[in-house]
Amino acid sequence: MTNDYYETLGIEKGASKEEIKKAYKTLAKKYHPDINKESGSEEKFKEINEAAAVLGDDAKREQYDRFGTADNTGQGFGGGFDFGGMDFGDIFDQVFSGFGGGFGGRKKQPRRGSDLRYDIEISLEEAAEGMEKEVTIPKLDTCDQCSGTGADEDSQVKTCSECGGSGVTNKQQRTPFGIVNMQTSCRKCHGEGETIEKPCIECHGTGRREVNKKVTIKIPPGVDNGNRLRVHGEGEAGEKGAETGDLYIFITVKEHKQFNREGYDINIEIPIRFGLATLGGEVEVPTLTGEATLKIPAGTQSETVFKMKGKGIPHLNGYGTGSENVKVTVQVPKKLNKKQKKLLEDFEKSIKK
């Protein structure tokens, strides 16, 4: 072990007891072997304990400062280091929250199943009308053979002989505060408190198996790009009977050849004849559900927008429907025969008079 205890704790030679305690707490959290599994962490932790035991004892520290050594170094860890008002649990409560006993240990609980994501692309018409679709989801599902227990038979699930079903085992650790009894996750049952003598042959003891499950999803009218639907309980199965995860459906609405969506409204641009715009009349307009008749008043100018109420997208999970906005562009004929040209010339002359 190192001979420079001040360097071990990362403090100056004239450090106060409060600084020693603070340094010890920080390093103990970092290098405790039950937390830090890296090679050398246990040896480093022993060095930290030895340094704190010596520098925390006034007599040992004085001897160490004078002669570079201290009697009974690393023995007992008690001495005159006054840790009054300092709760040892303050050091370890958080880092040992999963190990048990006085530091918050407990039997390992089966984990909830994972949530799953499925991306689906639909048309604008399907988004407006809503739809049902059957999809195939690859996932981990509860094993039918063992009903999720992982055992070939229920009688093969046994209480762990190592921990007695608690999921934790006791371990003593020497610290500057004395011998502390600590609890760690049982290695034999991995904290579950139970062992399986004869695993299920279908799932090999996991309680879950990979399947391709068909799921019917219902997409309500009014969905849009980026909307997400949750299908409760259709995610992956949990461990050993734990809660099943959920399935999330992410929706993409394909671009339409004719319509441009804007919220719950749809927009379209159609050409109309010069005569229709001038004299007025009716024109058939495409909608999401088929053709509809639009009345064009006489004298309609190019780029006029007409609103067809109720021909847009239904409001998602609400009431009402958007509109279809129709922009008309007046087409000017490029070629005229003699008769048409004569009529237009006469028309122009009549306007000028």
Disulfide bonds with the S-S distance in Angstrom:
none
